[in-house]
């Protein structure tokens, strides 16, 4: 499923795909690209849950008080690399994301079919969450630039 999300994201960024296209057309495009139907359905469900209002996704989460520390649960420690967790903490300390967005990012990361989520995967999830929920295009653009600039550096090496 993550491969589909990555494919959609890269295709959208490169202007090769319009995400406002009908689901049937997107499904056909993904099938033609070689993705399995059941994985496509899972990816669409993941994206639907991403677009749900934060309050509906995480109704019991209160905005943290200033100076509080987020302690990661054992399942989160198992599935999120130290670099991925550190990246989330850095984004929150930089006021790019708030506690609600952090929790939604963690929720969407753990909903993926990935056993161990590295910094590269969490960055893509951050961009998707910010794109769906941020009211500040500057933050979304900055994260996209960060993601793309690091990917470009990896390609050069």
C-alpha angles and dihedrals in degrees: 000000000000089000089059092050090049091048092050092047095048093044091050094048091048090049093242095121136035111218090201089069117113116279090241091057092046090049091052091048090052093047090051088052088058103259121143119248095236091053090049090053090049091050092050090049090050090051092047091053089047091057094049113108112271091239090058093046097045107017097163097052116108122199105264120248117248111273096025121132125224111228113202118229119237092256090052092049089051096050104032118067118230088249092053091049091046091051091054091048090049091051092050094045088050090052091239090122130022129214093273093052091045090054092046090050091051091046092051091045093053090046090063124095091245121116096202121023116209128198092266092058094044090052091057090048090049091053091049093048093046090047090053099040114016119105089197113080089186091066093047091048092049093052091046089051091049091049094046095043092053090046089052090051090050090052091053093053 
